[in-house]
Amino acid sequence: MKTVALGTQGLTVSAEGLGCMMIAGHYGTADVTESMRVIEAAVDGGITLFDTADVYGGSQNEVFVGKALANVRDRVKIATKFGFTRPGGGGKGPGGALVVDGSPVHVRAACDASLGRLGIETIDLYYLHRVDPKVPIEETVGAMAELVRAGKVRYLGLSEVAEPTLRRAHKVHPIAAVQNEYSPWSREPEKMFAALDELGVGLVAYSPLGRGFFTATINSYADLADNDNRKGYPRFKAFEANRPVIDRFKALAERRGCSPAQLALAFVMSKRPGTVPIPGTKHVAHLLDNLAAVDIVLSPAELAEIDGIVTAAPVVGERYADTTLLQA
């Protein structure tokens, strides 16, 4: 597995990471035994960056990830996120509504809780999951910087953040990485490439497979299980309208001699070298397929063809039903 510098502060990780949200059953029921095999196969395959969050699985995702990586802690980097609460406290609450909380008090409490669930002394990369519009980003990042000085966190990150907010945060404490959604049909991070390079900030691409859309394993909206959260995403509700995108993308993958998932991951890594995608999966076979993407380098002509696919069949639907979860 290739390694890359994630930003310019000294954090080095595998060229591809593992997003662990799916292990929490976010996209339908998860198999704990198979999920453990996925993590073991990821470690064996050279993945060193494992990404979770305190809100995944009612916070139990951190417990699972921590236990699964306990025996290889010295070989991996654990990233987690904070910033969401639910009414009533904890990872789950009445009504299931999420509330963004970037207050300094919550920063400190959330970090201590994550350290306990993960069973570790230091979080390698600690992200603000979403920007709190009620709290100046300087206050939130200031409290996060205190965690670095206390030895509880090594590097700081921001998730779903826009350039102006990143610049303000970076003045308070260096930001090692931004984790934004980036895939062939979610291109917002490209507007930040120049700023990321200027500031020496790494880009971690979450949902690089379009939440499974670019795996070409979903044939219709009806394929999604009732307990699959994607049923609530506008782009999946508009699956038929978006079908031309995946049909053309699948045809290009066939001509390229790779899987659609590999093509999507190669796109993300080729567009801005050093970008680290963190695809998630519940199946070892899919993990192994994803790993092979690190050796695929797309030509400018192939990148342009993918651009043309999205341009020729514009994507229908927002990334989230709740637009407050978009960049701030």
Secondary structure, DSSP 8 states (H G I E B T S, - for coil): --EEE-SSSS-EEESS-EE-GGGGTTBS---HHHHHHHHHHHHHTT--EEE--TTGGGGHHHHHHHHHHGGGGGG-EEEEEE-EE-TTSSSS-GGG--EE---HHHHHHHHHHHHHHHT-S-EEEEEESS--TTS-HHHHHHHHHHHHHTTSEEEEEEES--HHHHHHHHHHS---EEEEE-BTTB-GGGGGHHHHHHHT-EEEEESTTTTTGGGT---SGGGS-TTBGGGG-HHHHTHHHHHHHHHHHHHHHHHHTS-HHHHHHHHHHHHSTT-EE----S-HHHHHHHHGGGG----HHHHHHHHHHHHHS---S-S-SSGGGS--
